[in-house]
Amino acid sequence: MNYSTLKPEALRVRQDHASHVCLEYFRGDKWSEYLAFEPEGLKKFRELTTKMERQFYRPSAIPLDRAALSFLRAAKTAYLPDDGVYEIIMEIYIMSKTNGSKTLEALSIAQLVPVYNELAVALGKPALKVYKSNKAALLAKISDLQAEAKKPTKEQGEAKAKASEVAGKRLAGIAAKPKAEKATLTSKTSPSAHPAPKGKASKSQPAAKGSKPAPAASAKGPKKVGIGAFCTELIRKGKSNEEVLAAVQKQFPDASTSASSIAWYRNKLKNEG
């Protein structure tokens, strides 16, 4: 939203059960926008009004100008606030001092001196004890304080640099992660990744001198003997037809071989011999 459209009637200070404060600056039909502190600093939030009011459930008696100065003072910690936060705080503070106006020109010097002093103290600068110059010069001094509020402090700059360094290392770690995972996967699937147990030769080690190489195992497994070859072999060994049939039924229980089949094999063998 455009923060120059802030309206005095939309400004509210609310608190949660632990007395944490939020500074609401906009409320629509269903949602609200407000400032509140997170562990990393002052943040802008845009949430459903019902959700915001569940957390910051009670209106606060803290005046708007006190709340704005408190937020300004706390925002100058080692954490940079969200963009636009200082503009919102300043606009709320000025409206609280001018009964809704967004400029300070209508105030007198007597009214402007406390404004300058409050902003100066919030930013860690000395207050004015006596002011003898003109109104324009005082307005310029207040404008300088407003500009000073937007400048990051030394602590904020160091915190930002450290956050950037941490983010850079995190991104570098994410970029290197796929390579590391690939290397891990390769080591798990590599034959040399797991050494052979002690006392046993590894597959990659040469055979001992004088030992005979083991015959290579067939990829298809042992060759199966058919019923015909089985019967022929037993007939050659001198087995009778009854003995051959009994052996076939034992070796091939599902076969439909009969006595006539054994006789056929015997006759075939005689004809071949």
C-alpha positions in Angstrom: 0.0 0.0 0.0 1.0 3.7 -0.3 2.0 4.7 3.2 1.1 8.4 2.5 -2.6 7.3 2.6 -2.4 6.4 6.3 -5.5 7.7 8.2 -5.5 8.7 11.9 -8.6 6.6 12.6 -6.9 3.5 11.3 -4.0 3.8 13.8 -4.2 1.4 16.8 -1.8 0.1 19.5 -2.6 -3.5 20.6 -1.0 -6.0 22.9 -0.8 -9.8 23.3 -0.9 -11.8 26.5 2.8 -11.2 27.1 2.4 -7.4 26.6 4.2 -7.5 23.3 3.0 -4.5 21.2 1.8 -4.2 17.6 1.2 -0.9 15.9 -1.7 -1.3 13.4 -1.7 1.2 10.6 -4.3 -0.1 8.1 -7.5 -2.1 8.3 -9.4 -3.3 5.3 -12.7 -5.3 5.1 -11.0 -8.5 6.1 -7.3 -7.9 6.7 -5.0 -5.6 8.6 -1.4 -4.3 8.3 0.7 -3.7 11.3 4.3 -3.5 12.7 5.5 -6.0 15.2 8.8 -7.4 16.4 10.2 -10.8 15.5 13.5 -12.2 16.8 15.2 -10.8 13.7 13.8 -7.3 14.1 10.9 -5.1 13.4 8.7 -6.5 10.6 5.6 -5.5 8.6 2.7 -7.9 8.6 -0.4 -8.3 6.5 -2.9 -10.8 7.9 -6.5 -11.4 8.3 -7.9 -9.0 11.0 -9.4 -12.0 12.9 -6.0 -13.7 13.0 -4.2 -10.5 14.1 -6.8 -9.9 16.9 -6.4 -13.5 18.2 -2.8 -12.8 18.8 -2.9 -9.1 19.8 -6.2 -9.5 21.5 -6.5 -6.3 23.6 -6.2 -2.6 22.8 -3.4 -0.9 24.6 -3.5 2.4 26.5 0.0 3.3 25.2 -0.3 6.7 23.3 0.5 6.5 19.6 3.5 8.9 19.9 5.0 6.8 22.7 4.5 3.6 20.7 6.0 5.1 17.6 9.1 6.4 19.5 9.5 3.0 21.2 9.4 1.3 17.8 11.9 3.8 16.4 14.3 3.3 19.3 14.1 -0.5 19.1 14.4 -0.6 15.3 17.9 0.9 15.5 19.2 -2.4 16.9 21.6 -4.7 15.1 18.8 -5.9 12.7 17.6 -4.0 9.7 13.9 -3.6 9.6 11.7 -4.2 6.5 11.6 -1.6 3.8 9.2 1.3 4.6 9.2 0.7 8.4 10.8 4.0 9.2 8.5 5.9 6.9 5.5 4.3 8.7 6.8 5.1 12.1 7.5 8.7 11.3 4.2 9.3 9.7 2.4 7.8 12.7 4.5 9.9 15.1 3.8 13.2 13.2 0.1 12.5 12.9 -0.1 11.9 16.6 1.6 15.3 17.2 -0.6 17.2 14.8 -4.0 15.7 15.3 -4.0 13.9 12.0 -1.9 16.3 9.8 1.1 14.8 8.0 3.3 17.9 8.2 4.8 19.9 11.1 4.5 23.3 9.6 1.4 24.3 11.5 3.2 23.7 14.9 4.9 26.5 16.8 8.5 26.6 17.8 7.4 25.7 21.4 5.7 22.7 20.0 8.5 21.7 17.6 11.2 21.7 20.2 9.7 18.7 22.1 9.3 16.9 18.7 12.9 17.4 17.9 14.1 16.3 21.4 11.9 13.1 21.4 13.2 12.0 18.0 16.8 12.9 19.0 16.7 10.9 22.2 15.1 7.9 20.4 18.1 8.0 17.9 20.7 8.4 20.7 21.4 12.0 20.1 21.5 15.0 22.5 18.4 17.0 23.1 18.1 20.8 22.7 18.2 22.7 26.0 17.5 26.0 24.6 16.6 27.0 21.0 17.0 30.5 19.8 16.9 30.2 16.0 13.9 30.4 13.7 11.2 27.9 12.9 12.5 27.0 9.4 15.9 26.0 10.8 14.2 23.8 13.5 12.0 22.1 10.8 15.3 21.4 8.9 16.8 19.9 12.0 13.8 17.6 12.4 14.0 16.7 8.7 17.7 15.7 9.3 16.7 13.5 12.1 14.1 11.8 9.9 16.8 11.1 7.3 19.1 9.9 10.1 16.6 7.3 11.2 16.7 5.6 7.8 20.5 5.3 7.8 21.8 1.9 9.1 24.0 2.1 12.2 27.4 0.5 12.3 25.9 -2.5 14.2 23.2 -2.9 11.5 25.8 -2.8 8.8 27.9 -5.5 10.5 24.8 -7.6 11.1 23.8 -7.3 7.4 27.3 -8.2 6.2 27.3 -11.3 8.5 23.8 -12.3 7.3 25.0 -12.0 3.7 28.0 -14.1 4.5 25.9 -16.8 6.1 23.4 -16.8 3.2 26.3 -17.1 0.8 27.7 -20.1 2.6 24.3 -21.7 2.7 23.8 -21.2 -1.1 27.3 -22.6 -1.7 26.4 -25.6 0.4 23.2 -26.2 -1.5 25.1 -25.9 -4.8 27.7 -28.5 -3.7 25.1 -30.9 -2.2 24.2 -32.7 -5.5 27.9 -33.4 -6.2 28.4 -34.8 -2.7 25.3 -36.9 -3.0 26.5 -38.2 -6.4 29.9 -39.1 -4.9 28.2 -40.9 -2.0 26.0 -42.8 -4.4 29.0 -43.8 -6.5 30.9 -45.0 -3.4 28.0 -47.1 -2.4 27.6 -48.8 -5.8 31.3 -49.2 -6.5 32.7 -52.7 -6.0 35.8 -51.3 -4.4 33.8 -49.3 -1.9 33.4 -52.3 0.4 36.7 -54.2 1.1 36.6 -57.9 1.3 36.5 -59.4 4.8 39.8 -60.1 6.4 41.2 -63.6 5.3 39.1 -63.8 2.2 40.3 -62.8 -1.2 38.5 -59.9 -3.0 37.0 -60.5 -6.4 39.5 -58.0 -7.8 42.5 -59.8 -6.3 44.5 -62.2 -8.4 44.2 -65.9 -7.6 46.9 -67.6 -5.5 49.9 -69.0 -7.4 49.3 -72.6 -8.4 45.6 -72.6 -7.8 43.2 -73.6 -10.6 40.7 -71.0 -11.7 37.2 -72.0 -10.9 35.0 -72.7 -13.9 32.9 -69.9 -14.9 29.2 -70.3 -13.9 26.8 -70.5 -16.8 24.5 -67.6 -17.0 21.7 -70.0 -17.9 22.4 -72.5 -15.1 22.9 -76.3 -15.5 21.6 -77.9 -18.7 18.4 -79.9 -18.2 18.3 -83.5 -19.4 15.2 -84.5 -21.5 13.1 -87.6 -21.0 14.3 -89.1 -24.3 18.0 -88.7 -23.3 17.3 -90.0 -19.8 15.6 -93.2 -21.2 18.3 -93.8 -23.8 21.0 -93.5 -21.2 19.4 -96.1 -18.9 18.7 -98.5 -21.8 22.4 -98.3 -22.8 23.3 -99.2 -19.2 21.3 -102.4 -19.6 18.2 -101.5 -17.7 14.9 -103.3 -18.5 11.9 -101.5 -19.8 10.2 -101.8 -16.4 13.2 -100.4 -14.6 13.5 -97.5 -17.1 9.8 -96.7 -16.7 10.1 -96.7 -12.9 13.1 -94.4 -13.1 11.3 -92.0 -15.5 8.2 -91.8 -13.2 10.4 -91.0 -10.2 12.5 -88.4 -12.1 9.7 -86.9 -14.1 6.5 -87.4 -11.9 4.4 -85.3 -14.2 5.5 -87.0 -17.4 3.0 -89.1 -19.4 5.7 -91.7 -20.5 4.3 -95.3 -20.8 5.8 -98.8 -21.4 5.2 -98.3 -25.2 7.3 -95.1 -25.0 10.2 -97.0 -23.5 9.9 -99.7 -26.1 10.0 -97.1 -28.8 13.2 -95.6 -27.4 14.8 -99.1 -27.3 13.8 -99.8 -30.9 15.2 -96.4 -32.0 18.4 -97.1 -30.2 18.7 -100.5 -32.0 18.1 -99.0 -35.4 20.8 -96.3 -34.8 23.3 -99.0 -33.7 
